[in-house]
Amino acid sequence: MSKIEPQPGILDIAPYVGGKSHIEGVSNVTKLSSNENPFGPSPAAQEAVKRTLHELHRYPATDHAALRAAIADVHDLKADRIICGVGSDEILHLLCQAYAGPGDEVIHTEHGFAIYRIGALGAGATPVEVRERERVTDVDAILEACTERTKLVFIANPNNPTGTMIGMAEVERLAEGLPEQALLVLDGAYAEYVEGYDGGARLVHVRDNVFVTRTFSKLYGLGGMRVGWGYGTPEVIDVLGRIRGPFNLSAPALAAAEAAIRDTAYVEKCRAENTRLRAWLSDALAEHGVPCDTSTANFVLARFGSQDEAEACDLFLQKQGLIVRRVTSYGLPHGLRITVGDEPSCRRVAHNIGLFKAGER
Ligand SMILES: *Cc1c(COP(=O)(O)O)cnc(C)c1O
């Protein structure tokens, strides 16, 4: 037996499995499995990346000042309370590394994002799963699960893969009720899809136990660039800044994100299309006898009668070149998560689910 062993917790991590992007033997696939923006990034972001190509020998900025200023401008936030990371995933990991260790508990919800558990275990802490109420975050259940060892509470609002969210009054009640050593992390990966919602940033200004994460991977169409950010109190921003890699974000990534966030007309257009097509898709699925919860994000969670039916439908869709996301590992074996694509993709997936349901009868 080798004496070279990883830290406790690491081997309890089930490696993350992303959304599929290929089907054996099928070309021309439509990928609706990773909640990507079907329209891609803003053309301004693409141009900004091109302008960095002759400077690739230079190290990027370590303080991310230009990007933080752009985020602060567009969202009316304080630039010195922003930290940028390699996707919001990096920020989630930094939070675990900084605030949770052996003996500490990290709360996440039943159908919450996989990274919360991975981050907690990676830091040697104990992940604590709290049940949801009909696929919605349950504030009372979270408060009941808190102990003197609770250090972090992660909720995604809107949540992935359920698409549901809780209102600000509930979020505030949660923040108010937490034990004093616990930090509430509001993962706002899908916040941009909710008109007039700031992801909870205003709460950061009035409470010292709230932290918000955001990403450029979803609405901004920059998943391949890996840029996310966090918004917190000066104390938390200082702590995370000490462990963040100084050159974590590449120059092309910084340039793309800055241009993308400033292109507010493009953002508006993508948000409006998502809202329209999401409603169309969930209505179409309901007509075929497949219900979805009301989604506030860029995907819907289609619910089937059984795990067998969900699996059979997934295989049927794959034969037609449509890739959606199985969510069994999120405790939702009857579900298929379907990203809201462009209009032809939405029509195609709804049509084929209709054929599947008709064939079943
Ligand atoms: C997609 C997603 C993220 C974002 O991940 P990045 O690392 O920013 O690409 C974070 N949280 C949730 C719930 C997500 O679905």
Ligand as a Chemical Component Dictionary entry (heavy atoms), coordinates in Angstrom:
data_LIG
# 
_chem_comp.id                   LIG 
_chem_comp.type                 NON-POLYMER 
_chem_comp.pdbx_formal_charge   0 
_chem_comp.three_letter_code    LIG 
# 
loop_
_chem_comp_atom.comp_id 
_chem_comp_atom.atom_id 
_chem_comp_atom.alt_atom_id 
_chem_comp_atom.type_symbol 
_chem_comp_atom.charge 
_chem_comp_atom.model_Cartn_x 
_chem_comp_atom.model_Cartn_y 
_chem_comp_atom.model_Cartn_z 
_chem_comp_atom.pdbx_ordinal 
LIG C1 C1 C 0 -23.486 26.958 -14.236 1  
LIG C2 C2 C 0 -23.526 27.182 -12.785 2  
LIG C3 C3 C 0 -22.510 27.864 -12.140 3  
LIG C4 C4 C 0 -21.458 28.555 -12.939 4  
LIG O1 O1 O 0 -20.325 27.918 -13.092 5  
LIG P1 P1 P 0 -19.088 28.675 -13.742 6  
LIG O2 O2 O 0 -17.955 28.087 -13.011 7  
LIG O3 O3 O 0 -19.246 30.130 -13.473 8  
LIG O4 O4 O 0 -19.126 28.347 -15.188 9  
LIG C5 C5 C 0 -22.579 28.079 -10.789 10 
LIG N1 N1 N 0 -23.644 27.641 -10.091 11 
LIG C6 C6 C 0 -24.656 27.012 -10.674 12 
LIG C7 C7 C 0 -25.828 26.599 -9.865  13 
LIG C8 C8 C 0 -24.627 26.741 -12.036 14 
LIG O5 O5 O 0 -25.617 26.085 -12.617 15 
# 
loop_
_chem_comp_bond.comp_id 
_chem_comp_bond.atom_id_1 
_chem_comp_bond.atom_id_2 
_chem_comp_bond.value_order 
_chem_comp_bond.pdbx_ordinal 
LIG C1 C2 SING 1  
LIG C2 C3 SING 2  
LIG C2 C8 DOUB 3  
LIG C3 C4 SING 4  
LIG C3 C5 DOUB 5  
LIG C4 O1 SING 6  
LIG O1 P1 SING 7  
LIG P1 O2 DOUB 8  
LIG P1 O3 SING 9  
LIG P1 O4 SING 10 
LIG C5 N1 SING 11 
LIG N1 C6 DOUB 12 
LIG C6 C7 SING 13 
LIG C6 C8 SING 14 
LIG C8 O5 SING 15 
# 
